[in-house]
Amino acid sequence: MFASLFNLFGDWEFFLASPINLAIIAFQLWMFVHAIRNREYVWALFIFIGYGIAALWYYFTVYRETVPSGFELPGAQSRARVKELQAKIHHLDNAYHHFQLGDLYFQRGKFAEAEKSYRAALERDGKDIDTRAHLGQCLVRLGRPKEARPFLEGVMHEKPDHDYGYTMMALAEALMALGETDNALLYWQHITQNHSYPRAKVQLAELYAQKNHPDKARAELKDVLTDDTHAPAFQRARDRVWIRRAKSLMAKLR
């Protein structure tokens, strides 16, 4: 049933003879294009000259690991996991399960549902540092930086490098949204001195450009674009929004 994309050029009438054949070829082309876009050239070659099993194998071993699923918080994302947590909450109703459910919603981009879960967790354990930090990040995504700020600052006072710098990045973003760019700049500089996150470097570069420091901006962008060429596929997929912003700003600064 599966066939080589190479063979398509020699017997295209056979492959176009039925909707099933068309669907299979479309799937193989989809995986082939994805591999090319993510610079997985060896995989692209196997998909092109090999039979459909190569495309299927690529789908399960590479593609599903490279599709971004929201912002970076730990946790599984399956519907089964959501139902499992909802069942545990029904029977146990503890803070930890509400927190885990909040992370699942957060990763899916369902920030309103995530906020409800985080607040439910805080009602049961108001001191938990992870819940407060993730609620603050969630509020930033909901466009409510003023509400997010006290949660994020409270966590920062207790543990500055909480979540490996992600809490600090959220605070910097909240401050930028509130127009406090000088304070945000200090946080971005601290983050980039200790981590190489494109999310931090690109926003620092944008702030440098805004404050008329093009050389500093270019240096940050150059680091981001250089690192991207050596990054694995799943990381490139996760960071591609920042890579696009880096390329766009670099073009404007030339």
C-alpha positions in Angstrom: 0.0 0.0 0.0 2.8 2.4 0.9 5.2 3.4 -1.9 8.3 5.3 -2.5 7.9 9.0 -3.3 10.5 8.4 -5.9 8.2 5.9 -7.7 5.5 8.5 -7.8 7.3 10.2 -10.7 7.3 7.0 -12.7 3.7 5.8 -12.1 1.7 8.8 -11.0 -1.5 7.5 -12.6 -1.5 4.5 -10.2 -1.0 6.6 -7.1 -3.7 9.0 -8.1 -6.2 6.2 -8.9 -7.9 6.2 -5.5 -8.5 8.5 -2.5 -6.6 6.0 -0.3 -3.5 6.3 -2.5 -3.8 10.1 -2.4 -4.1 10.1 1.4 -1.0 8.0 1.8 1.1 10.1 -0.6 -0.1 13.2 1.1 1.1 11.8 4.4 4.5 10.9 3.0 4.8 14.3 1.4 3.8 16.0 4.7 6.6 14.1 6.6 9.1 14.8 3.8 8.4 18.5 3.9 8.6 18.6 7.7 11.9 16.8 7.6 13.3 19.3 5.1 12.0 22.3 7.1 13.6 20.9 10.3 16.9 20.1 8.5 16.5 16.4 9.1 18.0 15.7 5.7 18.9 12.0 6.3 15.3 11.3 7.3 14.1 13.3 4.2 16.2 11.0 2.0 14.8 7.8 3.6 11.3 9.1 3.2 11.9 10.1 -0.4 13.6 6.9 -1.6 12.1 4.5 0.9 8.6 3.2 1.3 5.9 4.6 3.6 7.3 2.8 6.7 10.0 5.4 6.8 7.5 8.2 6.9 5.5 6.4 9.6 8.6 5.8 11.6 9.6 9.5 11.3 6.2 10.5 12.5 6.4 8.5 15.7 10.1 9.1 16.5 10.7 12.7 15.3 7.6 14.6 14.3 5.6 14.1 17.5 8.6 15.2 19.5 9.0 18.4 17.5 5.5 19.8 17.5 5.3 22.6 20.0 2.7 22.3 22.6 2.5 25.7 24.3 4.9 27.1 26.7 7.5 25.2 28.6 6.2 23.6 31.7 6.6 20.0 32.8 3.8 17.6 32.4 2.1 15.1 30.1 -0.5 16.4 27.7 -2.8 13.5 26.8 -6.6 13.7 27.3 -6.3 10.5 29.3 -4.0 12.2 31.8 -6.5 15.1 32.2 -9.3 12.6 32.9 -7.1 10.7 35.3 -6.3 13.9 37.2 -9.9 15.0 37.3 -10.8 11.6 38.8 -8.1 12.0 41.4 -9.4 15.5 42.2 -12.9 14.1 42.6 -11.8 11.6 45.1 -8.9 13.3 46.9 -9.2 17.0 46.1 -5.6 17.9 47.0 -3.5 20.8 46.0 -0.9 18.7 44.1 -3.5 17.2 41.6 -5.0 20.7 40.9 -1.5 22.0 40.3 -0.7 19.1 37.8 -4.0 19.7 36.0 -3.1 23.4 35.8 0.2 22.5 34.1 -1.6 20.3 31.6 -3.9 23.1 30.6 -1.0 25.6 30.5 0.9 23.4 28.1 -2.1 23.1 25.9 -2.6 26.9 25.8 -5.8 26.7 27.8 -4.8 29.5 30.2 -8.2 30.3 31.6 -8.6 26.7 32.7 -5.1 26.6 34.0 -5.7 29.7 36.1 -8.8 28.0 37.7 -6.7 24.9 38.5 -3.8 26.9 40.0 -6.1 29.0 42.1 -7.8 25.8 43.3 -4.4 24.5 44.3 -3.6 27.7 46.1 -6.8 27.5 48.1 -5.6 24.1 49.4 -1.9 25.1 49.8 -1.3 28.9 49.6 2.4 28.6 50.2 3.5 26.3 47.4 6.2 28.0 45.4 5.6 26.2 42.1 1.9 26.9 42.1 2.4 30.6 42.7 5.1 30.8 40.0 3.0 29.0 37.4 -0.1 31.0 38.2 2.0 34.2 37.7 3.2 32.9 34.3 -0.3 32.0 33.4 -1.6 35.5 34.2 1.2 37.0 32.0 -0.1 34.8 29.1 -3.6 36.0 29.8 -2.5 39.6 29.4 -2.8 40.5 33.1 0.8 41.4 34.1 -0.3 43.6 37.0 -1.9 40.6 38.6 1.0 38.4 37.7 3.7 40.6 39.2 3.1 39.9 43.0 3.1 36.1 42.4 6.3 36.2 40.4 8.1 38.7 42.6 7.2 36.7 45.7 8.7 33.6 44.2 11.8 35.5 43.0 12.5 36.7 46.5 12.5 33.2 47.8 14.3 31.4 44.9 15.7 33.7 42.2 16.5 30.8 39.7 13.2 29.1 40.2 12.2 26.8 37.3 15.7 27.3 35.8 15.0 31.0 35.1 11.6 30.6 33.6 9.9 32.4 36.5 12.4 35.3 36.0 11.6 35.4 32.3 7.9 35.7 33.0 8.6 38.5 35.5 10.7 40.3 32.9 7.9 40.0 30.4 5.4 41.3 32.9 7.6 44.3 33.6 7.9 45.0 29.9 4.2 44.9 29.5 3.9 47.3 32.4 6.3 49.7 30.7 9.1 49.2 33.3 11.8 48.5 30.7 14.8 49.4 32.8 13.8 46.9 35.5 13.1 44.3 32.8 16.5 44.9 31.2 18.2 44.0 34.4 16.3 40.7 34.6 17.0 39.9 31.0 20.7 40.6 31.4 20.8 38.4 34.5 19.0 35.5 32.7 21.2 35.6 29.6 24.4 35.6 31.8 23.3 32.3 33.2 21.2 30.7 30.5 21.1 30.6 26.7 17.3 30.7 26.2 16.4 32.2 22.8 13.2 33.6 24.5 15.4 35.7 26.8 18.1 36.6 24.3 15.7 37.8 21.6 13.7 39.9 24.0 16.9 41.4 25.4 18.0 42.2 21.9 14.6 43.8 21.2 15.0 45.9 24.3 18.6 46.9 23.3 17.3 47.9 19.9 14.5 49.9 21.5 17.1 51.7 23.7 19.3 52.4 20.6 22.1 49.9 21.4 22.2 48.1 18.0 25.6 46.5 18.5 24.5 44.8 21.7 21.3 43.7 20.0 23.2 42.1 17.1 25.5 40.2 19.5 22.5 38.6 21.3 20.8 37.8 18.0 24.0 36.3 16.5 24.2 33.9 19.5 20.6 32.8 19.0 21.0 32.2 15.3 24.3 30.4 15.6 23.0 28.1 18.4 19.9 27.3 16.3 22.0 25.7 13.5 23.3 23.1 16.0 20.1 22.5 18.0 18.2 19.2 17.8 14.9 19.2 15.8 12.6 19.3 18.9 14.4 22.3 20.3 14.2 24.2 16.9 10.5 23.5 16.7 10.0 24.8 20.3 12.0 27.9 19.7 11.1 28.7 16.1 8.9 31.7 17.1 12.0 33.3 18.7 14.2 32.4 15.7 11.7 34.1 13.4 11.8 37.2 15.6 15.6 37.1 15.7 15.9 36.9 12.0 13.4 39.7 11.5 15.1 42.0 14.0 18.6 41.2 12.6 17.4 42.2 9.1 16.2 45.5 10.4 19.5 46.2 12.2 21.7 45.7 9.2 
